[in-house]
Amino acid sequence: MNEPVTSETYAAQLRRLAELTEQVRVQRAEAHTWHAQQCAAADRAVAEAEEHLRYAEQEVVAARELVERVDAEAAHLWQQLRARLGSGARRLGNPPGPGRDGAGDPLLLLHGVRGLLDRAKQPGELPASANPLLALCGIVGAAVMFAVGAGARAAGARYGGDLAVGLPVLALVVTLLGPLIGLALAKRLADRQHAVLAPRPVTVVLAAGLVTTVLLLVVAR
């Protein structure tokens, strides 16, 4: 037969059970607290990761737009350079790609290139060293038109009639156009050197052409 349990033993067992129950409650509370903390930390980490992801996506979009803008601007500036060089642009080929060691803001670099091209587009005046060529243009223009006029006079003398009257007048007009032909030659020279015909070059060409025309007319008489 089982021996009866004394009141003291029963009370001790109740105290032990109460202690164990309290320990379980505390441990369960600590576990719930730890779990809540871990969930909150995980939520914060997910929120931060999502924020970083949104920021990275915005940076990717901005970088892609910047690349497209830089490529378009570089292609436009390259076309301007090709137009500036004319026939010599064949050696340029396609626009260069991005440099591996490139540094700095590409928009600032493109702005600097645009400024260089703008300054290069502004034509200057032919230097004084070009005066002999300008004078030669006037002389050649006058000589060519004098030769054309002489041919017209010879044709009038040969065929006679109305041509004998009209062609000498036409020949004189053509001869007087010699200096203007010299200006046309000088304009081509200025275009090749990306310059303008300022008053000084025009004066040199016209003076040389007029002097040559007068001398040829005097010699022809």
Secondary structure, DSSP 8 states (H G I E B T S, - for coil): ------HHHHHHHHHHHHHHHHHHHHHHHHHHHHHHHHHHHHHHHHHHHHHHHHHHHHHHHHHHHHHHHHHHHHHHHHHHHHHHHGGGGGGT-S-----TT--S-HHHHHHHHHHHHHHHHS-EE--GGGHHHHHHHHHHHHHHHHHHHHHHHHHHHHH-HHHHHHHHHHHHHHHHTHHHHHHHHHHHHHHHTTEE--HHHHHHHHHHHHHHHHHHHHHH-
